[in-house]
Amino acid sequence: MQRPGKAACTLVAKHLGGWRVDPIERRIREFGDRIRDVQARGIYPYLKAVQALDGAHVMIDGRRMLLASSYSYLGLLGHPQITAAAEVALSQYGTGTHGVRLLAGNTDLHDQVEQRIAGFVDAEACAVYSSGYLANFATISALLGRNDVVICDKLNHASIVDGCLLSGARFVRVPHNDIPAFDRALERVPTGAGKLVVVDAVFSMDGDVINLPALAGVCRRHGAWLMVDESHSLGVLGPRGQGIEAHFRLPGVIGIKMSSLSKSIPSAGGYIAGSRDLITFLKHASRAFVFSAALPPASAAAVMASLDVMEAEPQRVTWLQAHIRRFRAALQTGGIPVGNDPTPIVPVITGDDEKALRIARLLDERAIFALPILPPAVPPGTSRLRMTVTAAHSEAEVDIIAEALVAAWREVVLAPAEG
């Protein structure tokens, strides 16, 4: 047998007198084949380039489309006051910083934005990270060690899961929003071990809300730290969008508050807010803070301007909540099983990958941009469209999205079942 050339040797390995495909290469090829198959059938929905933003609409491939998958829950993306603040910072500070925050990368804007966030979420202090993913990942892995226990909701965000795995702590995952299961898990923690409970406030794939009153009580009883990811509750829950504590009227029950800064707040980065001692620890001990470049000053300025707008225009939360109720009611009337959670994330579960892709395609034909969520982002058999409405939509636009979705649901899900 002729020996393969140098290039081919990167794809195969000698094994038992023959040649086999390298497992890494095989994994890459098989995944690529699946993607190419979906693309060839014209139903690949991801990585579409947005060419322009226009309120609740986007321009894609020259088509003006109604957006039903936005994270800009308060409709602040493109707000002139926020854009102007970023432009001023860009002019004054440039596009980046001189390094990491601990060394030459800290600016007065970074200190100011941390103070501003801490005040808004009712915390003593705050640390801003270059992404929400890093904020979770870095905090959990910094706080915990091999002799500690971290207890998580089964449906927590991937950044939480990855931080727990990296920490080396004993990692316990409990059924979704099952407060007695959290209680039992805490009862089994060995004496002397550190105890951290981590949950999403609003779960990103299901749109439901953690039972904070019950969970806070369980954590208090067991002397456990409680960390809550508010990425999808900041700007959404509470009368002024201040988050889940305000929603339940339970100030001060969360020891570690986290959120991204790229959803209701249309910027970049993420933060951890809590006690002054906690934040001092994280700024010196969490590797993603110590070794990552500082958030661009323009992004920090955009965060502060966003908080200014949120406080000056609290009616945006009112608009958002009205649109959420209107949209969910329309889907329920149309026969789509969705809940009544007070969040803009509305999962329309098809179960089947192909059905989710087909519904997304039908919506695309009606100039509505909505995206399917498929495994491994969700468990097998729970494929869905993750629909969202925002404060930027009008009532008429909410109705248009609901009507189109109900029609697609009936064509793809109900008609085959009835046939």
C-alpha positions as CSV (number, residue, x, y, z in Angstrom):
1,M,0.0,0.0,0.0
2,Q,1.4,3.4,-1.0
3,R,2.0,5.7,2.0
4,P,-0.2,8.8,2.0
5,G,1.3,12.2,1.3
6,K,2.0,14.7,4.1
7,A,-1.4,16.4,3.8
8,A,-3.2,13.1,3.9
9,C,-1.3,12.1,7.0
10,T,-3.1,14.9,8.9
11,L,-6.4,13.1,8.2
12,V,-5.6,9.5,8.9
13,A,-3.6,7.5,11.4
14,K,-2.0,4.1,11.2
15,H,-3.9,1.5,13.1
16,L,-3.7,-2.3,13.1
17,G,-1.9,-2.4,9.7
18,G,-4.5,-0.1,8.0
19,W,-5.6,3.5,7.9
20,R,-8.5,5.1,9.7
21,V,-9.9,8.5,9.6
22,D,-8.7,10.8,12.4
23,P,-11.6,11.2,14.9
24,I,-11.3,14.9,15.0
25,E,-11.4,15.2,11.3
26,R,-14.3,12.8,11.1
27,R,-16.2,14.9,13.6
28,I,-15.6,18.1,11.6
29,R,-16.6,16.4,8.3
30,E,-19.8,14.8,9.6
31,F,-20.9,18.1,11.1
32,G,-20.1,19.9,7.9
33,D,-22.1,17.4,5.9
34,R,-25.2,18.0,8.1
35,I,-24.9,21.7,7.7
36,R,-24.4,21.5,3.9
37,D,-27.5,19.2,3.7
38,V,-29.7,21.8,5.5
39,Q,-28.2,24.6,3.4
40,A,-28.9,22.7,0.1
41,R,-32.6,22.3,1.1
42,G,-32.9,26.1,1.6
43,I,-33.8,25.9,5.3
44,Y,-30.5,26.9,7.0
45,P,-31.6,29.9,9.2
46,Y,-28.4,30.9,11.0
47,L,-25.6,33.5,10.5
48,K,-27.7,35.8,8.3
49,A,-26.0,39.1,7.9
50,V,-28.1,42.1,9.2
51,Q,-27.4,45.0,6.9
52,A,-29.4,47.7,8.8
53,L,-31.5,48.2,11.8
54,D,-34.9,50.1,11.8
55,G,-36.7,49.9,15.0
56,A,-38.4,46.5,15.2
57,H,-37.2,45.7,11.6
58,V,-33.9,44.5,10.1
59,M,-32.6,44.5,6.6
60,I,-31.3,41.1,5.5
61,D,-30.3,40.3,1.9
62,G,-32.0,43.6,0.8
63,R,-35.3,42.5,2.4
64,R,-36.9,44.5,5.2
65,M,-38.0,42.0,7.8
66,L,-40.0,42.2,11.1
67,L,-37.7,40.9,13.8
68,A,-39.1,38.3,16.2
69,S,-35.8,37.1,17.8
70,S,-34.4,40.2,19.3
71,Y,-32.6,40.5,22.7
72,S,-33.2,44.3,22.7
73,Y,-36.2,43.8,24.9
74,L,-36.7,47.5,25.7
75,G,-36.1,48.6,22.1
76,L,-33.0,50.6,23.1
77,L,-30.7,49.4,20.3
78,G,-30.1,52.5,18.1
79,H,-31.5,54.9,20.7
80,P,-30.0,58.3,19.8
81,Q,-28.9,59.2,23.3
82,I,-27.1,55.9,23.7
83,T,-25.4,56.1,20.3
84,A,-24.3,59.7,21.0
85,A,-22.8,58.7,24.4
86,A,-20.8,55.9,22.7
87,E,-19.6,58.4,20.0
88,V,-18.3,60.9,22.5
89,A,-16.4,58.1,24.4
90,L,-15.0,56.9,21.1
91,S,-13.8,60.3,20.2
92,Q,-12.2,60.8,23.7
93,Y,-10.7,57.4,24.4
94,G,-10.4,55.7,21.0
95,T,-11.5,52.1,20.1
96,G,-9.9,50.3,23.0
97,T,-7.6,50.5,26.1
98,H,-4.0,50.0,26.9
99,G,-4.4,46.6,28.4
100,V,-6.1,44.7,31.2
101,R,-8.0,46.6,33.9
102,L,-5.5,45.8,36.7
103,L,-2.6,47.3,34.7
104,A,-3.0,50.1,32.1
105,G,-6.5,49.3,30.8
106,N,-8.6,51.0,33.5
107,T,-10.3,54.3,32.7
108,D,-12.5,56.6,34.6
109,L,-15.4,55.4,32.5
110,H,-14.9,51.8,33.8
111,D,-15.0,53.0,37.4
112,Q,-18.1,55.1,36.6
113,V,-20.0,52.4,34.9
114,E,-19.4,50.0,37.7
115,Q,-20.7,52.5,40.2
116,R,-23.7,53.2,38.0
117,I,-24.6,49.5,37.6
118,A,-24.2,48.9,41.4
119,G,-26.6,51.7,42.2
120,F,-29.2,50.5,39.6
121,V,-29.3,47.0,41.0
122,D,-29.0,48.0,44.6
123,A,-25.5,46.5,45.3
124,E,-22.4,47.8,47.1
125,A,-20.1,47.3,44.2
126,C,-19.7,45.9,40.7
127,A,-17.1,44.3,38.4
128,V,-17.6,44.6,34.6
129,Y,-16.3,41.8,32.4
130,S,-15.8,41.8,28.6
131,S,-18.7,39.4,28.1
132,G,-21.6,37.9,30.1
133,Y,-20.2,34.4,29.5
134,L,-16.9,35.4,31.1
135,A,-18.7,37.0,34.1
136,N,-20.4,33.7,35.0
137,F,-17.5,31.5,34.0
138,A,-14.9,33.5,35.9
139,T,-16.9,34.2,39.0
140,I,-17.9,30.6,39.7
141,S,-14.5,29.2,39.0
142,A,-12.8,31.8,41.2
143,L,-15.1,31.3,44.2
144,L,-15.1,27.5,44.4
145,G,-12.5,24.8,45.0
146,R,-12.4,21.0,45.2
147,N,-13.9,20.9,48.7
148,D,-16.9,23.0,47.8
149,V,-20.3,22.1,46.3
150,V,-22.2,24.0,43.6
151,I,-25.8,23.3,43.0
152,C,-27.4,24.4,39.7
153,D,-30.8,24.3,37.9
154,K,-30.7,21.7,35.1
155,L,-31.6,24.4,32.5
156,N,-29.0,27.0,33.5
157,H,-27.1,28.8,30.8
158,A,-24.0,27.1,29.4
159,S,-21.7,29.7,30.9
160,I,-22.8,28.7,34.3
161,V,-22.3,25.0,33.6
162,D,-18.8,25.6,32.2
163,G,-17.8,27.7,35.2
164,C,-19.0,24.9,37.6
165,L,-17.1,22.3,35.6
166,L,-13.9,24.4,35.6
167,S,-14.1,25.1,39.4
168,G,-13.4,21.5,40.4
169,A,-16.1,21.7,43.0
170,R,-18.7,18.9,43.4
171,F,-21.3,19.8,40.8
172,V,-24.9,18.9,41.5
173,R,-27.6,19.6,38.9
174,V,-31.2,19.5,40.1
175,P,-34.5,19.2,38.1
176,H,-35.8,22.5,36.6
177,N,-37.2,25.0,39.2
178,D,-37.6,22.1,41.7
179,I,-37.2,23.9,45.0
180,P,-37.4,20.7,47.2
181,A,-34.6,19.2,45.1
182,F,-32.4,22.2,45.9
183,D,-33.3,21.7,49.6
184,R,-32.4,18.0,49.5
185,A,-29.1,18.7,47.7
186,L,-28.1,21.3,50.3
187,E,-28.9,19.0,53.1
188,R,-26.4,16.5,51.7
189,V,-23.5,19.0,51.6
190,P,-20.7,17.9,53.9
191,T,-20.1,20.1,57.0
192,G,-17.5,22.7,56.3
193,A,-17.9,22.8,52.6
194,G,-18.6,26.0,50.7
195,K,-22.2,26.0,49.3
196,L,-23.1,28.0,46.2
197,V,-26.5,27.8,44.4
198,V,-26.6,29.3,40.9
199,V,-29.7,29.8,38.8
200,D,-31.0,31.9,35.9
201,A,-33.6,34.5,36.8
202,V,-35.3,34.0,33.5
203,F,-34.4,30.8,31.7
204,S,-33.1,31.7,28.2
205,M,-34.6,28.8,26.3
206,D,-38.0,28.5,28.1
207,G,-38.7,32.0,29.3
208,D,-39.9,31.0,32.7
209,V,-38.9,32.6,36.0
210,I,-37.1,31.0,38.9
211,N,-39.1,30.7,42.1
212,L,-37.0,33.2,43.9
213,P,-39.0,33.6,47.2
214,A,-38.8,29.8,47.8
215,L,-35.2,29.4,46.7
216,A,-34.0,32.3,48.7
217,G,-35.6,30.8,51.8
218,V,-33.9,27.5,51.2
219,C,-30.5,29.1,50.7
220,R,-31.0,31.2,53.8
221,R,-31.9,28.1,55.9
222,H,-28.8,26.2,54.8
223,G,-26.4,29.1,54.8
224,A,-25.7,28.9,51.1
225,W,-24.6,31.7,48.7
226,L,-27.2,32.5,46.0
227,M,-26.0,33.6,42.6
228,V,-28.6,34.7,40.0
229,D,-28.0,35.4,36.3
230,E,-30.3,38.3,35.4
231,S,-29.4,38.5,31.7
232,H,-33.0,38.1,30.6
233,S,-34.7,39.7,33.6
234,L,-32.8,43.0,33.7
235,G,-35.0,45.6,32.0
236,V,-37.9,43.1,31.9
237,L,-38.9,42.3,35.5
238,G,-39.8,44.8,38.2
239,P,-41.7,48.1,37.7
240,R,-38.6,49.9,36.4
241,G,-36.8,46.9,34.9
242,Q,-34.5,46.5,37.9
243,G,-34.8,42.7,37.9
244,I,-36.1,39.7,39.8
245,E,-35.7,41.1,43.4
246,A,-37.8,44.1,42.4
247,H,-40.3,41.8,40.7
248,F,-40.9,39.7,43.8
249,R,-40.3,42.7,46.2
250,L,-37.5,40.9,47.9
251,P,-34.6,43.3,48.2
252,G,-31.2,42.0,49.2
253,V,-31.9,38.2,49.0
254,I,-29.3,37.6,46.2
255,G,-25.7,37.6,47.2
256,I,-24.2,37.6,43.7
257,K,-26.1,39.4,40.9
258,M,-25.0,38.8,37.4
259,S,-26.2,40.1,34.0
260,S,-25.0,40.5,30.5
261,L,-24.9,44.0,29.0
262,S,-26.0,43.1,25.5
263,K,-29.7,42.5,25.9
264,S,-32.1,45.1,27.4
265,I,-28.9,47.2,27.7
266,P,-27.7,47.4,24.0
267,S,-23.9,47.3,24.6
268,A,-21.4,44.5,25.3
269,G,-19.9,42.8,28.3
270,G,-21.3,41.5,31.6
271,Y,-21.2,42.3,35.3
272,I,-21.1,40.8,38.7
273,A,-22.6,43.0,41.5
274,G,-22.5,42.3,45.2
275,S,-20.7,43.2,48.4
276,R,-17.6,45.4,48.2
277,D,-15.5,42.5,49.5
278,L,-16.8,40.1,46.9
279,I,-16.0,42.5,44.1
280,T,-12.5,43.2,45.4
281,F,-11.9,39.5,45.5
282,L,-13.1,38.9,42.0
283,K,-11.1,41.8,40.5
284,H,-7.9,40.2,41.8
285,A,-8.7,36.5,41.7
286,S,-11.0,35.8,38.8
287,R,-8.8,35.0,35.8
288,A,-11.1,36.4,33.1
289,F,-11.0,39.8,34.9
290,V,-7.2,39.7,35.5
291,F,-6.2,38.5,32.1
292,S,-8.8,39.9,29.7
293,A,-8.7,43.2,28.0
294,A,-10.9,45.9,29.4
295,L,-14.3,46.6,27.9
296,P,-14.0,49.3,25.2
297,P,-14.8,52.7,26.7
298,A,-17.5,53.3,24.1
299,S,-19.3,50.2,25.3
300,A,-19.0,51.4,28.9
301,A,-20.5,54.8,27.9
302,A,-23.4,53.0,26.1
303,V,-24.2,51.1,29.3
304,M,-24.4,54.3,31.4
305,A,-26.5,56.0,28.8
306,S,-28.8,53.0,28.7
307,L,-29.4,53.1,32.4
308,D,-30.2,56.8,32.1
309,V,-32.8,56.1,29.4
310,M,-34.3,53.2,31.4
311,E,-34.7,55.5,34.4
312,A,-36.1,58.4,32.3
313,E,-38.4,56.2,30.3
314,P,-39.9,53.6,32.6
315,Q,-42.9,53.3,30.3
316,R,-40.8,51.1,28.1
317,V,-41.2,48.3,30.7
318,T,-44.9,48.9,30.6
319,W,-45.0,48.6,26.8
320,L,-42.9,45.5,26.9
321,Q,-45.2,43.8,29.4
322,A,-48.3,44.7,27.5
323,H,-46.8,43.2,24.3
324,I,-45.8,40.1,26.1
325,R,-49.4,39.5,27.4
326,R,-50.9,40.3,24.0
327,F,-48.5,38.0,22.1
328,R,-49.0,35.0,24.5
329,A,-52.8,35.4,24.5
330,A,-52.9,35.4,20.7
331,L,-50.8,32.3,20.5
332,Q,-53.0,30.5,23.1
333,T,-56.1,31.5,21.2
334,G,-54.6,30.1,18.0
335,G,-53.9,26.7,19.6
336,I,-50.2,27.0,20.4
337,P,-49.4,25.8,23.9
338,V,-47.4,28.6,25.6
339,G,-47.4,29.7,29.2
340,N,-48.2,33.0,30.9
341,D,-44.7,33.9,32.1
342,P,-44.1,37.7,32.2
343,T,-41.1,37.5,30.0
344,P,-40.5,38.2,26.3
345,I,-39.0,34.8,25.5
346,V,-41.8,32.6,24.2
347,P,-40.8,29.0,23.3
348,V,-42.9,27.4,20.6
349,I,-41.9,23.8,21.0
350,T,-42.3,21.6,17.9
351,G,-40.2,18.7,19.3
352,D,-39.0,17.8,15.8
353,D,-36.0,19.6,14.2
354,E,-37.5,19.5,10.8
355,K,-40.8,21.1,11.9
356,A,-38.9,23.9,13.7
357,L,-36.9,24.6,10.5
358,R,-40.0,24.5,8.3
359,I,-41.9,27.0,10.5
360,A,-38.9,29.4,10.5
361,R,-38.9,29.1,6.7
362,L,-42.7,29.9,6.4
363,L,-42.2,32.9,8.7
364,D,-39.3,34.0,6.5
365,E,-41.5,33.9,3.5
366,R,-43.8,36.4,5.3
367,A,-40.8,38.7,6.0
368,I,-40.6,37.7,9.7
369,F,-37.2,36.9,11.1
370,A,-37.5,34.2,13.7
371,L,-35.0,31.5,14.6
372,P,-35.3,27.8,15.5
373,I,-33.4,26.4,18.4
374,L,-32.2,22.8,17.9
375,P,-30.1,20.3,19.9
376,P,-27.6,20.5,21.5
377,A,-28.7,24.0,22.5
378,V,-31.9,22.3,23.9
379,P,-32.5,18.6,24.8
380,P,-33.3,16.2,22.0
381,G,-37.0,16.1,21.2
382,T,-37.6,19.7,22.4
383,S,-36.7,21.7,19.2
384,R,-38.4,25.0,19.2
385,L,-38.7,28.5,17.9
386,R,-37.6,31.0,20.5
387,M,-39.9,33.9,19.7
388,T,-39.5,37.3,21.3
389,V,-41.5,40.6,21.3
390,T,-40.0,43.9,22.5
391,A,-41.0,47.4,23.5
392,A,-40.0,48.5,19.9
393,H,-42.9,46.5,18.4
394,S,-46.3,48.1,17.8
395,E,-49.4,46.3,18.8
396,A,-50.1,45.8,15.1
397,E,-46.7,44.2,14.6
398,V,-47.2,41.9,17.6
399,D,-50.5,40.8,16.0
400,I,-48.8,40.2,12.6
401,I,-46.1,38.0,14.1
402,A,-48.7,36.0,16.1
403,E,-51.0,35.5,13.1
404,A,-48.2,34.3,10.9
405,L,-46.9,31.9,13.6
406,V,-50.3,30.4,14.2
407,A,-50.8,29.9,10.5
408,A,-47.4,28.2,10.2
409,W,-48.1,26.1,13.3
410,R,-51.3,24.8,11.8
411,E,-49.7,24.0,8.5
412,V,-46.6,22.2,9.9
413,V,-47.7,20.7,13.2
414,L,-51.5,20.4,13.2
415,A,-52.3,19.5,9.6
416,P,-50.0,16.4,9.5
417,A,-51.4,15.2,12.8
418,E,-55.0,15.6,11.6
419,G,-54.2,13.9,8.3
